[in-house]
Amino acid sequence: MDLPDLPTIFTPVVPLREGGDALSCAVALAPVQGAGTLVWVRSLARIEAAVVLEPEAPLAAARPALFAAASALADALGAYGPAEVPLTLRWPATVRINAAEVGRARLAWPPGAAENAVPEWLVVGIEARLTFPEGWEPGHGLHQTALREEGWTEEELSAADLTAAWARHLMAGLAEWQHPGPRGGFARLAERYLARLEAEPWMGEARRGLDPATGALVLEADGSRTLHALTEALAQPA
């Protein structure tokens, strides 16, 4: 099983066997291989991949790459799955189908990197469940699902197909973010992400936004403005 053809920006492409950790492998390769390195896991049960980036912005302002990765996964899934199935994001980067968790985006950066300094690299990654493990019992994990359970068929979608689709959507999203203007820039990145973000009870009826300087979730209501830090959300258990 190999990936479909990808843009030349993705090089090298490193396949891992079932059980591999794409994010950890990409982090290890980042200082040596640099931007464009794509690591993915060959699997029949799950999708897992990671890409090395070399941002030009300070770490705090570069972390919203996580939102680009999450949106790209949702867009890739949407391109293959049933059109009527609700596909949403939960803060900060969980992907949900029919209100059940199916995958997530992940982010890593150099240990000790300063918030106000440009990091040598970032790694964005994704993972999604194609099928449940053998022996999975109905009712187990009521808030979890798998793509095969929701109408994504094996004939239409493989781990390789989705990895390649995610990589293409990620590249397009990052390019859009890097080109300011009415159809690009951080505002467009935020728009794409917020369009899928679920309204949770703790958000109330507040107007939602993203802080371009830190990636914090901004809630505005009754003249008040509250920020929920991305770094704190990433520190919570998955």
N, C-alpha and C positions, 0 to 999 in steps of 0.2 A: 504494500500500500504506500503510494507516494503522493505528494501534494500535486494538485493541478498547477499549471504554469502560473508563476507570480511575477510581478514587476521586478526588474533587476535590482531595485533598491534593497530587496530582501536577500542578503547574502552575508555569511553563509546560512544555509538552511540545515538545521541539525535535528534529525529524528531521534526520538528516544523510544525504548521498548515500554510495553505496559508496565506500570508501576513507577515510571520515571517522574521526576519533578521538574517541569519545564521552567518555572520561575527560578528555582535554585540554580539550575544549569545555566540559564541566561545571565544570572547575576555573576556566576563564576567566569563566564566568557566575556562579560561586558568590558573589563579593562583591557582585554587582549584583542578581541574581534571588533568591538565598537558598534556604532549605529547600524541598524539594519539586520543584525543577527536575529534569526527567527528559530526558536526551539519549539518543537511540538512532540506530542506523545502519540504513537501509533496504538490505537485502542479501538475495540468494538463496543466498549461500554461507556466511554466518556470522551469529551473533547478537552484538551489542555494544551495551551500554547503561550508563548511569551516572546516579546520583541524588545530589543535594546534600543533606546533612544539617547541622543546627545542633545539635551536642551540648551537653549541660549538664554533662558530666563533663570533668575534665582530659584532655589529649590521650592520655596513657598508658592511662587507663581507658576511653577512647572508641574506641581502635583495634580492640577486639573486634567492632566493626561489620563488620569484614571477615568474621568467622565467620558473622554473620547473612546477609551477602550470598552467601557460598559455600553455606550451607545452603539458602538460598532458591532458588539456581540448581539445586541437586540436587533439591529438592522439586518445582520446576517441571518439570524433565526427567522425574522419576519419574511425574508426573501424566499425561504424554503417551506415555511409552515403554513397551516390553514389560516386564511385571511381573517376569519371570524374569531380566532382565539386571542383573548386579551394578553398582551405582552408588555410588562411594565418593569420599572426599576424601583428598588427600595433603597433609601439613603443608607450608605453612600454609593454602593456599587453591586447590589444583589439583583439578579435578573429573575423575574417571576412570571409564571404562566398560570392563568386562572387563579391568581393570588397564592400560588405555591412556588417555593424556591426551586429553581432548576440549575442555577449557576451564578457566577459572580466574576467581577473583574478584580485584579490584584495589582499592587504597586510596590516597588522596592527601589531604594536609593542607597548611595554609599554610606556606610556607618560613619557617624560623626560629622556628616556634611552640615554646614551652617545654613540656616534658613535664608539668609540674605546673600548667599554666594551661589554661583552657578555650579551645579554638581557635574562631575565628570560624566555621569551617565544616570539614566533612569531605566527601569524595566517595567513594562506593563504586561500583564498576563490575564488570561481568562481560563475558566473551566466551566464545563456544563455537563450534566448527566444525560447520556443517551438512553441508558437502561438502568433499572435497579439491579443490585446484586442478586445472584441466584439465591433462592430461598426467601426473598423479601415477602413479608406477609402483608396482605391488604390491611389498611388502617394503621400501619406502622409509619410513623413520621407523617402526620396528617398535613403538615405544612410544606411537604416536599413533593416534587414530581420529577418525571423524566420525559425527555422529548418523545420517546416512542409511545408513552402513555397519552400524549396530547395530540397525536396525529402526524408527527414527523416520522415518516416511514423509512425503513432501511433502504428501500429501492431509490428513494429520492435524496437521501442525505447520509453521508458518512462523516467520520471524524476529519478525514482529509478535506472533504468538500467544505465543511464548515470552517475549518482552520484557514483555508485559503480565502473564503468569503470574508471572514473576520479581518484578516490581514489587509485585504483590499479596502474594506470600509474604514479601517483604522487609518490607513494612509490618506484616504480622502478627507477624513475628519481632521486629521492633524494639519493637512495642507490648508484646509479651510480656516482653521484657527490661526495659522501663521500669516494669513493674508487679510489684513484689516480692510474694512469697507462695508457697505450696506449688506453684502451677501457673505461676509466672512468675519474674522476676528473672534475675540472671546465671546461676544454677544451671540454669535451663531452657535458656538459650542454649547453655551448655556441654554440657548433655546432648544436645541436638539435634546439635551439631557432632561431639562425640566418638563418637556412635553410628555415624557414617559414616567416621570417621577410620581410615585404614589403619594397621595395625601394621607398622612398618618394622624392619629388622634392628637399627638403632642404638637402638631403643626397648627391645629385649629383652623380658622378661616384665613390665616395670614397669606399675604402675597409672597410668593417665593422667588428668590433670586440666588445668584452665586457671586461671591466676592472674587474678582479677577486677581487680586493680590495674594490670596491665600487658598482659594477654593472652598471657603466656608459657605455653608448654607445660610442665606439671609432670609429672615422672616419679618415682614412688616405688617403691623396691624395696629389700628387705633393710635396712630402717630408714633408708635414705638418700633424700634428696630433691634432684632436679636440675631446674633451670629452663633451658629453651631459649627465649631471648628472641624475641619476635615481631618486634621491630625488626631483629634480625640476619637472621631468615629472610626478611623483606621486602627486605633489601639484596642477597640472592643473586640471580643471574640467573634469569629465568623459564625 
